[in-house]
Amino acid sequence: MLVRRLVVTLLLGVAAFAAQAIGLPARYSPTLIQPSGAPQRLEFDLSAALQRAQRENKRIYLYLGASDCPFCRKYEAFLEKNAAELAPHFAREWIVFEMRSSLSYQADRLWFRIGDKSLPYADFMRALGDERVRQLVYPSVWLLDPSGKPLMQMPAGTGTFETVPEQLEILRLEQ
């Protein structure tokens, strides 16, 4: 009897942990870009992502989330809930890349590398032509063509593109 209770408790704990999964849902086939340079800074090397996008002739859906960001979990839950409808649209023309950070890493500690060029967050935003060059907001999404050029300005933070029609407009690059 005691062993059964322990097993049930363990299984419930595993299920609760799985329900709090961090990151984009597996149905979107995200490729995780691991940062280097921690703990001083996080540097995300986008070189392999660009090479893959060029090889597969697909666009890049680049997602930056934070492990301790409630708004990231909300967006990820939205994607999970609507995966049956949205995942096929992502798979058709996009490769999803995910970068994970923490709210403790502010913009001055986030860097992005392409080839031999490494840029801090603000310079990366300027290089993409992001007119907002703003404070870092989680979650952030960038839509890039296979060569790394931005396809459109993206909203960031909570409450953005959280309906299926809005997400589909973004994937179709409708302003």
C-alpha positions as a printed Julia matrix, in Angstrom:
175×3 Matrix{Float64}:
  0.0    0.0     0.0
  2.79   2.43    0.93
  4.71   1.58   -2.24
  1.6    2.25   -4.34
  1.13   5.67   -2.69
  4.76   6.54   -3.33
  4.47   5.53   -6.99
  1.25   7.54   -7.43
  2.83  10.56   -5.71
  5.91  10.27   -7.92
  3.82   9.99  -11.09
  1.72  13.0   -10.1
  4.91  14.98   -9.45
  6.3   14.05  -12.88
  2.99  15.0   -14.54
  2.94  18.36  -12.73
  6.54  19.03  -13.79
  5.73  18.14  -17.42
  2.7   20.43  -17.35
  5.01  23.33  -16.46
  7.34  22.67  -19.38
  9.36  25.63  -20.46
  9.79  26.56  -24.06
  8.01  26.23  -27.34
  5.84  23.14  -27.79
  7.46  20.15  -29.47
  4.79  20.11  -32.21
  6.49  23.18  -33.72
  9.82  21.3   -33.96
 11.82  24.12  -32.38
 15.59  23.98  -32.62
 17.17  25.26  -29.43
 20.09  27.65  -29.87
 22.22  27.2   -26.76
 24.0   30.34  -25.54
 27.67  30.54  -24.71
 29.48  32.93  -22.37
 27.34  32.46  -19.25
 27.2   33.76  -16.59
 28.74  37.08  -17.72
 26.6   37.27  -20.85
 24.55  35.06  -23.13
 25.72  34.91  -26.72
 23.41  33.18  -29.21
 25.15  32.05  -32.39
 22.68  32.32  -35.26
 25.14  31.09  -37.91
 23.87  27.48  -38.04
 20.25  28.7   -38.12
 20.96  30.87  -41.16
 22.86  28.06  -42.9
 19.98  25.67  -42.32
 17.4   28.18  -43.54
 19.4   28.77  -46.71
 19.86  25.03  -47.26
 16.13  24.32  -46.77
 14.99  27.6   -48.38
 12.75  28.41  -45.43
 12.13  31.48  -43.32
 13.3   31.8   -39.71
 10.91  32.23  -36.77
 13.34  33.27  -34.03
 11.89  33.17  -30.52
 13.53  34.6   -27.4
 11.9   33.51  -24.17
 12.95  33.58  -20.55
 12.71  30.57  -18.27
 11.13  32.71  -15.53
  8.83  34.83  -17.73
  5.09  34.43  -17.11
  4.26  36.12  -20.44
  6.47  33.6   -22.26
  4.58  30.73  -20.6
  1.3   32.35  -21.67
  2.4   32.56  -25.33
  3.81  29.02  -25.23
  0.51  27.75  -23.74
 -1.38  29.53  -26.55
  0.81  27.78  -29.12
  0.3   24.41  -27.41
 -3.48  24.87  -27.22
 -3.67  25.77  -30.92
 -0.96  23.47  -32.27
 -3.35  21.4   -34.4
 -4.31  24.51  -36.34
 -1.03  26.47  -36.27
  1.82  23.92  -36.44
  1.16  22.98  -40.1
  1.4   26.66  -41.09
  4.71  26.99  -39.26
  6.08  23.8   -40.84
  5.2   24.86  -44.37
  7.52  27.88  -44.69
  9.28  28.37  -41.35
 12.02  26.86  -39.25
 11.43  27.65  -35.59
 14.51  28.49  -33.55
 14.3   29.07  -29.83
 16.67  30.97  -27.57
 16.17  30.75  -23.81
 17.3   33.33  -21.35
 16.27  34.53  -17.9
 14.72  37.79  -16.77
 17.97  38.45  -14.91
 19.76  38.84  -18.26
 19.06  42.38  -19.39
 19.77  43.69  -22.89
 23.38  44.64  -22.11
 24.14  40.96  -21.37
 22.53  39.47  -24.5
 24.64  39.08  -27.62
 23.97  37.64  -31.06
 26.61  36.14  -33.34
 26.44  35.66  -37.09
 29.65  34.26  -38.5
 32.57  36.19  -37.01
 30.44  39.2   -36.02
 29.04  39.43  -32.5
 26.58  42.19  -31.59
 25.03  43.25  -28.3
 21.21  43.3   -28.22
 20.79  47.0   -29.13
 23.18  46.75  -32.09
 21.51  43.52  -33.22
 18.15  45.31  -33.18
 19.61  48.21  -35.2
 21.23  45.78  -37.66
 17.78  44.28  -38.23
 16.41  47.73  -38.89
 14.15  47.56  -35.86
 12.99  51.13  -35.52
 11.99  50.61  -31.92
 15.5   49.78  -30.63
 13.91  49.42  -27.31
 14.35  47.9   -23.97
 14.47  44.13  -24.0
 10.99  42.62  -23.75
 10.15  38.95  -23.23
  8.95  37.18  -25.26
 10.45  38.55  -28.46
 10.08  37.15  -31.97
 11.99  38.02  -35.11
 10.96  36.89  -38.59
 13.94  36.57  -40.9
 14.46  35.43  -44.47
 17.07  32.73  -45.1
 19.8   35.36  -45.43
 18.94  36.91  -42.05
 17.09  39.99  -43.31
 14.01  40.95  -41.29
 10.67  40.3   -42.95
  8.51  42.56  -40.76
  8.47  44.42  -37.46
  7.12  42.2   -34.74
  5.22  43.09  -31.6
  6.82  41.92  -28.37
  5.74  41.23  -24.84
  2.41  40.24  -23.42
 -0.88  40.31  -25.28
  0.59  40.19  -28.75
 -0.46  37.78  -31.51
 -2.37  35.56  -29.11
 -5.27  34.64  -31.34
 -5.11  32.13  -34.16
 -6.06  34.73  -36.83
 -3.35  37.14  -35.56
 -0.72  34.38  -35.53
 -1.7   33.32  -39.07
 -1.46  36.94  -40.29
  2.07  37.06  -38.94
  3.03  33.79  -40.6
  1.62  35.16  -43.88
  3.6   38.4   -43.27
  0.49  40.57  -43.35
  1.1   43.91  -41.68
